[in-house]
Amino acid sequence: MELTMTRALIRRRNLKRKVSVLVLGTALISGTAFASAQVFVSGGWNTNYIERFNPTIGQAKGHDNANLNVRHYTWVKVGSRIGFSSTAGAKKTSQATVIGAWNGVLNGWYVKL
């Protein structure tokens, strides 16, 4: 029995490798759902986003970032949990983060000082 590889055998082996990498990559990505919204406002922008991890973990991480031309801070709320950022100066980015329930509603915005 010869041990030479035919072109068809090489193609089949490469296809199996590609499929296994695709399946593994899909499994890793499907563990986290990611939603984002960026709003441009006068003098800057506000970005609100959430990472919803696999439901078996039962948690989501909410973020709110803002960059304005005045002093400000941001807040973010996931379900009943709320988090605040520290005060940021003009043209600096404030970042608020909170961990809440997986199915919690996301809210967040900035407050000018």
C-alpha positions in Angstrom: 0.0 0.0 0.0 1.5 3.3 -1.1 1.6 6.3 1.3 1.5 9.0 -1.4 -1.2 11.6 -1.0 -3.4 12.4 -3.9 -4.6 15.9 -4.6 -8.2 14.9 -3.7 -7.0 13.6 -0.3 -5.1 16.8 0.3 -8.2 18.9 -0.6 -10.4 16.8 1.7 -8.0 17.2 4.6 -7.7 21.0 4.1 -11.5 21.2 4.0 -11.9 19.3 7.2 -9.3 21.7 8.8 -11.2 24.8 7.6 -14.6 23.4 8.8 -13.2 22.6 12.3 -11.7 26.1 12.6 -15.0 27.7 11.5 -17.0 25.6 14.0 -14.6 26.5 16.8 -14.6 30.2 15.9 -18.4 30.3 15.8 -18.7 28.6 19.2 -16.4 31.2 20.7 -18.1 34.2 19.2 -21.6 33.0 20.0 -20.8 33.0 23.7 -21.0 36.9 23.8 -23.6 39.1 22.1 -22.6 42.6 21.6 -24.8 45.7 21.0 -23.7 49.2 20.5 -25.0 52.7 19.7 -23.1 55.9 19.3 -24.9 59.2 19.4 -23.2 62.5 18.3 -24.4 65.5 20.3 -23.4 69.1 20.2 -19.8 69.3 21.4 -19.1 65.6 21.4 -20.5 62.0 21.4 -21.9 59.4 23.7 -21.5 55.6 23.2 -23.7 53.1 25.0 -22.9 49.4 24.6 -23.5 46.1 26.3 -21.8 42.7 26.3 -24.3 39.9 27.0 -22.3 36.8 27.9 -23.6 33.3 27.5 -26.9 33.0 29.3 -25.6 30.2 31.6 -23.2 32.9 33.1 -26.2 35.1 33.7 -24.4 38.4 33.5 -24.1 41.4 31.2 -21.6 44.2 31.3 -22.9 47.6 30.3 -20.7 50.5 29.3 -21.3 54.2 28.6 -18.5 56.4 27.2 -18.8 60.1 26.5 -16.5 62.8 25.2 -17.7 66.4 25.4 -16.2 69.9 25.2 -17.3 70.6 28.9 -16.7 68.9 32.2 -19.0 65.9 32.5 -19.6 62.4 33.9 -21.5 59.4 32.6 -23.8 56.8 34.1 -24.9 53.4 32.9 -27.7 51.1 34.1 -28.3 47.4 33.4 -31.5 46.2 34.9 -31.5 47.6 38.5 -27.8 48.1 38.8 -26.3 51.5 38.1 -22.7 52.7 37.7 -21.1 56.1 37.4 -17.8 57.3 36.0 -15.6 59.8 37.6 -15.7 63.4 36.4 -13.9 64.1 33.2 -12.6 67.4 32.0 -13.4 69.1 28.7 -12.5 67.0 25.6 -11.7 64.0 27.8 -13.6 60.7 27.7 -15.6 59.5 30.8 -16.2 55.8 31.1 -18.9 54.1 33.2 -19.2 50.3 33.6 -21.6 48.1 35.5 -22.3 44.4 35.7 -26.0 43.4 35.8 -28.5 40.7 34.9 -28.1 39.0 31.5 -31.5 40.0 30.3 -31.4 43.5 31.9 -32.3 46.6 29.9 -29.4 48.9 29.1 -29.7 52.7 29.7 -27.0 55.3 30.0 -26.1 58.9 29.2 -23.8 61.8 30.2 -24.3 64.7 32.6 -22.8 68.1 32.0 -21.3 69.9 35.0 
